[in-house]
Amino acid sequence: MMNAMNDPMVRLLGAWAGEINIWSVLLRVFFSAALSAIIGTERSSKRHSAGLRTFMLVSLAGTIAMMVDMWLYELLRTGLFLLSVATVVSTTMIATNSLFISSRNQIKGITTSAGLLVCCLLGISLGAGFYTLTAVAAVAMLFSLSLLPALEVVLKDRSNHFEVHLELTSSHHLKEFVTTIRELGLKIDDIETNPAYVNSGLSVYSIAISITRKELKKFKTHKEIIDALATLEYVSHIEEI
């Protein structure tokens, strides 16, 4: 069974790092604050709802909860890690509350919400003395947050399916827009009136589109298709969402 004493960093630093003592507590708290600060800075730089302080507090909560649970286990032999469980549940609630629906009918904050939960688990892992696991997982998390978005954009643009936010000068032009879409070799999968703009006087829609014509699949990107649609005189604004 894996325990903190088997951690490579514990073997490197010494047995004290795998125990609960003043020095290991300071090390884990510092390590927890440092890693979460790096992750939180990345989120803050992109102006997300949860930033530096939130990620640090969530990670520290996980680290402290696990160390207290381990101390109680050694003292009382209860085998119940209640504080750690409560911390995960509380973090999940905070993460859920960081989600919101934008004016363009999109769910925002999913990545940040998941990041908060992972950061809490990193704190718990560190509190248990698994330094190597925590470091490797933190690097993997930063990789997914910082480098994968560029790959995600490329994969998204190569997809035959995309969704647009469409603003028409009048609702009477919707039928004309649908006809134009079909003539271009596109298929409309779904059309929804954007509820955020109801009673605003604007004709705003969220439209799911599929590329069906082979020529478009090979040579046209989503941006080029959308730029072409934007030239229609009755289209006030259109962009991919």
BELLINRA-V913165 format. One record per backbone hydrogen bond with DSSP energy under -1.0 kcal/mol. CO is the residue of the C=O (numbers start at 1). NH is the residue of the N-H. E is the energy in kcal/mol with one decimal. If there is no record, write none. Layout:
co:CO nh:NH e:E
co:CO nh:NH e:E
This chain:
co:3 nh:6 e:-1.8
co:4 nh:7 e:-1.6
co:7 nh:11 e:-2.1
co:8 nh:12 e:-1.8
co:9 nh:13 e:-2.6
co:10 nh:14 e:-3.1
co:14 nh:17 e:-1.5
co:15 nh:18 e:-1.5
co:21 nh:25 e:-2.6
co:22 nh:26 e:-2.0
co:23 nh:27 e:-2.3
co:24 nh:28 e:-2.6
co:25 nh:29 e:-2.6
co:26 nh:30 e:-2.4
co:27 nh:31 e:-2.8
co:28 nh:32 e:-2.6
co:29 nh:33 e:-2.5
co:30 nh:34 e:-2.6
co:31 nh:35 e:-2.5
co:32 nh:36 e:-2.1
co:33 nh:37 e:-1.8
co:34 nh:38 e:-1.7
co:35 nh:39 e:-2.1
co:36 nh:40 e:-3.1
co:37 nh:41 e:-2.3
co:38 nh:42 e:-1.7
co:39 nh:43 e:-1.8
co:40 nh:44 e:-2.7
co:41 nh:45 e:-2.3
co:43 nh:48 e:-1.6
co:44 nh:47 e:-2.0
co:51 nh:55 e:-2.4
co:52 nh:56 e:-2.1
co:53 nh:57 e:-2.6
co:54 nh:58 e:-2.3
co:55 nh:59 e:-2.1
co:56 nh:60 e:-2.7
co:57 nh:61 e:-2.3
co:58 nh:62 e:-1.9
co:59 nh:63 e:-2.4
co:60 nh:64 e:-2.9
co:61 nh:65 e:-2.5
co:62 nh:66 e:-2.1
co:63 nh:67 e:-2.1
co:64 nh:68 e:-2.5
co:65 nh:69 e:-2.4
co:66 nh:70 e:-2.5
co:67 nh:71 e:-2.2
co:68 nh:72 e:-2.7
co:69 nh:73 e:-2.2
co:70 nh:74 e:-2.2
co:71 nh:75 e:-2.0
co:72 nh:76 e:-3.6
co:73 nh:77 e:-1.9
co:81 nh:85 e:-1.8
co:82 nh:86 e:-2.7
co:83 nh:87 e:-2.2
co:84 nh:88 e:-2.1
co:85 nh:89 e:-2.4
co:86 nh:90 e:-2.5
co:87 nh:91 e:-2.6
co:88 nh:92 e:-2.3
co:89 nh:93 e:-1.8
co:90 nh:94 e:-2.2
co:91 nh:95 e:-3.0
co:92 nh:96 e:-2.3
co:93 nh:97 e:-1.9
co:96 nh:99 e:-1.4
co:100 nh:108 e:-3.7
co:102 nh:105 e:-1.8
co:106 nh:102 e:-3.0
co:108 nh:100 e:-1.8
co:109 nh:113 e:-2.5
co:110 nh:114 e:-2.5
co:111 nh:115 e:-2.4
co:112 nh:116 e:-2.1
co:113 nh:117 e:-1.5
co:114 nh:118 e:-2.4
co:115 nh:119 e:-2.6
co:116 nh:120 e:-2.0
co:117 nh:121 e:-2.0
co:118 nh:122 e:-2.3
co:119 nh:123 e:-2.0
co:120 nh:124 e:-2.1
co:121 nh:125 e:-2.7
co:122 nh:126 e:-2.5
co:123 nh:127 e:-2.6
co:124 nh:128 e:-1.6
co:125 nh:130 e:-2.2
co:126 nh:129 e:-1.6
co:129 nh:131 e:-1.5
co:130 nh:134 e:-2.1
co:131 nh:135 e:-2.6
co:132 nh:136 e:-2.7
co:133 nh:137 e:-2.5
co:134 nh:138 e:-2.3
co:135 nh:139 e:-2.1
co:136 nh:140 e:-2.2
co:137 nh:141 e:-2.3
co:138 nh:142 e:-2.5
co:139 nh:143 e:-2.3
co:140 nh:144 e:-2.1
co:141 nh:145 e:-2.0
co:142 nh:146 e:-2.7
co:143 nh:147 e:-2.0
co:143 nh:148 e:-1.5
co:148 nh:152 e:-2.8
co:149 nh:153 e:-2.0
co:150 nh:154 e:-1.7
co:151 nh:155 e:-2.6
co:152 nh:156 e:-2.4
co:153 nh:157 e:-2.2
co:154 nh:158 e:-1.2
co:160 nh:211 e:-2.9
co:162 nh:209 e:-3.4
co:163 nh:241 e:-2.8
co:164 nh:207 e:-2.3
co:165 nh:239 e:-1.6
co:166 nh:205 e:-2.9
co:167 nh:236 e:-2.3
co:167 nh:237 e:-1.7
co:170 nh:173 e:-1.6
co:171 nh:174 e:-1.5
co:173 nh:177 e:-2.4
co:174 nh:178 e:-2.5
co:175 nh:179 e:-2.0
co:176 nh:180 e:-2.1
co:177 nh:181 e:-2.4
co:178 nh:182 e:-2.0
co:179 nh:183 e:-2.0
co:180 nh:184 e:-1.5
co:181 nh:186 e:-2.0
co:182 nh:185 e:-1.2
co:185 nh:212 e:-2.2
co:185 nh:213 e:-1.8
co:187 nh:210 e:-3.0
co:190 nh:208 e:-2.5
co:192 nh:206 e:-2.9
co:194 nh:197 e:-1.7
co:195 nh:198 e:-1.1
co:197 nh:200 e:-1.9
co:203 nh:168 e:-3.0
co:204 nh:194 e:-2.0
co:205 nh:166 e:-2.9
co:206 nh:192 e:-2.2
co:207 nh:164 e:-2.6
co:208 nh:189 e:-2.8
co:208 nh:190 e:-1.3
co:209 nh:162 e:-2.4
co:210 nh:187 e:-3.0
co:213 nh:217 e:-1.7
co:214 nh:218 e:-1.7
co:215 nh:219 e:-2.2
co:216 nh:220 e:-1.9
co:221 nh:225 e:-2.1
co:222 nh:226 e:-2.7
co:223 nh:227 e:-2.8
co:224 nh:228 e:-1.7
co:225 nh:229 e:-2.0
co:226 nh:230 e:-2.0
co:229 nh:232 e:-1.5
co:232 nh:235 e:-1.9
co:234 nh:169 e:-2.5
co:237 nh:167 e:-3.1
co:239 nh:165 e:-3.4
